[in-house]
Each structure stands twice: as structure tokens, then as C-alpha cells.
């Protein structure tokens, strides 16, 4: 069984990896700054990942 701290690191690491995959898949920085749709999409992705991280941390506190 994984240690409690290692589980939190794995959860946050996977969320960070998920963000970077989506971010690099969205295109170059110039493309993102020119497109309002992509910019709004990435803002939504950041919000979703933040919510998932918050839920993960809350659940992590209730682990034994």
C-alpha cells in the first residue's frame, strides 16, 4: 500500500501531467493568444483541474 503523502503526490502529479498534455495539444503560445476560443478552453481546463485537485486534497484528509 502506498504511503499517504505519496498518494497525494501521485494525484497532483497526474493532474499536472493532464494539464500539460492539454496545454501542448492546444498549440503554440502565439496561436493561443490569438484565439479567444482556445484561451477560454484553457481557462476551463485550469478551473476543472483546480476543482479536481481540491477534491483530491479533501479526500486525502479523510484517509486513514
Phi and psi in degrees as a GROMACS rama.xvg file:
@    title "Ramachandran Plot"
@    xaxis  label "Phi"
@    yaxis  label "Psi"
@TYPE xy
-76.9443  149.273  UNK-2
-67.5009  156.314  UNK-3
-60.412  -43.5315  UNK-4
-67.0441  -37.4725  UNK-5
-66.2612  -34.8476  UNK-6
-63.3005  -43.1636  UNK-7
-64.395  -41.5775  UNK-8
-63.5092  -41.1374  UNK-9
-64.9258  -44.3628  UNK-10
-61.0032  -49.6023  UNK-11
-67.2588  -35.7079  UNK-12
-64.5965  -41.4069  UNK-13
-66.0135  -38.8839  UNK-14
-65.2699  -39.8094  UNK-15
-65.6346  -42.6254  UNK-16
-61.5983  -42.3733  UNK-17
-58.8714  -42.8683  UNK-18
-64.5761  -45.9588  UNK-19
-64.8028  -36.4281  UNK-20
-63.3783  -44.3886  UNK-21
-67.4321  -41.8401  UNK-22
-62.7569  -46.4244  UNK-23
-71.9569  -27.2428  UNK-24
-73.4769  -20.1601  UNK-25
-75.2377  -20.4416  UNK-26
120.934  -172.504  UNK-27
-74.6537  163.373  UNK-28
-61.2206  -36.608  UNK-29
-65.5611  -39.0997  UNK-30
-65.4678  -41.0752  UNK-31
-66.7664  -42.3937  UNK-32
-68.9341  -25.2472  UNK-33
-82.3901  -27.2734  UNK-34
-101.747  119.732  UNK-35
-68.9069  -35.449  UNK-36
-63.2381  -45.3239  UNK-37
-67.4747  -38.82  UNK-38
-61.9308  -45.2874  UNK-39
-65.3303  -36.7426  UNK-40
-61.2455  -45.7774  UNK-41
-68.2208  -32.1765  UNK-42
-64.1559  -41.9472  UNK-43
-63.9936  -38.7348  UNK-44
-64.7009  -43.0546  UNK-45
-61.6182  -41.11  UNK-46
-64.6513  -44.3834  UNK-47
-62.1132  -44.8824  UNK-48
-66.4181  -36.849  UNK-49
-63.6937  -42.3395  UNK-50
-64.2295  -43.8353  UNK-51
-63.7167  -38.7839  UNK-52
-65.0954  -41.7555  UNK-53
-62.6678  -44.9937  UNK-54
-62.995  -40.895  UNK-55
-61.5316  -42.1332  UNK-56
-67.5966  -41.3423  UNK-57
-61.851  -45.777  UNK-58
-65.0072  -35.1697  UNK-59
-62.6443  -35.9731  UNK-60
-66.2864  -26.8959  UNK-61
-90.0384  0.463629  UNK-62
-73.3148  150.768  UNK-63
